């Protein structure tokens, strides 16, 4: 409290860094919470996963029934399927750094730094394009 009760204004760059770190932290914590909730829902709907190693192995084996598309996730969420909730958490985790890039564009525009805003916008478009091309292959 050495500021004598005065409000200390943070420099814009420091404020932007804090905001971006909060975006990342919030995305990761939200993802973690959603994944945990999905796991609990799965075990609530299927208590045999706890008592039967064979059932748990069926859940965790390669090729197990798990939503593989956004449409599958949405349909599973409508049915409150634990695997779909976990998949939503993973989608949030993947979307978090993309959101950070999008927020960076806005922060660069706010600072009137058009060069970095343009570069970051190109990076953002390449990220989005990679998601669409990744689903086609």
N, C-alpha and C positions, 0 to 999 in steps of 0.2 A: 504494500500500500504506500510506496514511496512517491506516488504521483500526486499526493495532496488532495485526493478526491477528484482530480481532473480526469476527464475522459481522454484516453490516448487513442488516436486514430491510427489504425494499422495501414502501412503502405499498400497500395492496390495489388502489387505482385504477391505479397505475403497473404493478403486476404484471398486471392485467387488460389494460391497453393493450398490454403486451409480448406477452401470450399471443395477443390478437386479431391483432396484426401478424404473429406467427409463423404463425397459421392462414392468413392471406392469402398470406404469402410461400411457405409450404409448398404451398398449392394451386396457385399460379402456377408454381412450379418443377416440381412434379409434372406439371402440364399440359404445360409446355414439354418435359420429358423424354419424356412419352408421345407428343406430337406429333412430336418428333424421331425417336423409335423407329419410329413409323408411317411416316414419310417414308422412312427407311432401308429398312424392310421393303418398301415399294412399289418403290423403286429396285432392291432386291435381286431381287425377283420379276419385275421388268420392266426389265432393263438397257437395253432399247431406248429408254426414256425419255431416257437420256443421249445416245444417238447419233442419234436421229431427232426432229427438231423437230415432225414431224407427229404422232408418237405422244405426245409431251409435250403438244402442243396438244389432243389428244383427251382427255387426262387432266384438263386444266385448263379446258376449255370449259364454258360454262353447260349444265346438263342432263347432265353426265357422270355415269357410274355412281358414286354415292356414297351411303352409308347415310343415310336420311332419318328413320328412327325408331329408338327404343331397341332394338326387336326386330331391325332390320337390323344395328345395331351389334353386338349379341350374336351374331347368326349370323355376321357377318363376323369377329368375334374368334375364334370357334370354328374358322374356316378360316384364321386368321392373315393376313387381308387387311389390307394397309397402310392403305387408306382407312378401314377400321373402327377401326383403332388411332388414327389421326389424329382421327376423330370422337369416340372415347373421351376423348382429350386435350381436345377442345373442350368436351365435356360436363363434364369435371372443372373446366375454367376457368369455365364458367357456374355450376357448383355451389359454387365457392369463396366468393363473397360470401353465398350463401344459408347456407352452413355458418357463416360469420362471424356472421350474424344469430342462428342457432340457438345458437351458443356464447355470444353476448351475453345471451340469455335466461337461460342457466344461471349466468352470472356475476352478473347482476342478482339472481337468486334467492339466490345465495350471499351477496351483500351485503345481503340482506333488503330490497331496494328493489322492492317489489311494483308500484309505479306504472310504473316503467320496464320491468320484466319484462312487465307486461301490454301496454304500448304496443308493445314489441318483439315480443311474441307475435302481436299483430295484424298487424304488418308482415310477420312470417314467414308467417302464414296467407295474407295477400294475395299474397306472392311465390309460394307454392305454388299458390294458386288461379289466378294469372296463367299459370303453366306449363300447367295443365290446360285453361284456356280458350283459350290460344294454340294448342293442338294441335287443338281442335275447329274453329276458324275456318278 
